[in-house]
């Protein structure tokens, strides 16, 4: 099933990413098929385990681009 974070990003116009005292506000954009395919290939070049993840599921794994919200 689709993870909760995917539903959360689909429902909001802005999101906050934080770790410790650091945080950034972003605007999520779910990528369509062509852009998603290009981004997925790049993700797999950076971290090949993404392909292992893909083989473990029958669903299409969503890919989001997170744009830093302008200050």
ABEGO torsion letter per residue (X at the ends): XBBAAAAAAAABABBBBBBEABBBBBBBBBBBAAAAAAAAAAAAAABAAAAAAAAABABBBBBBBBBBBBX
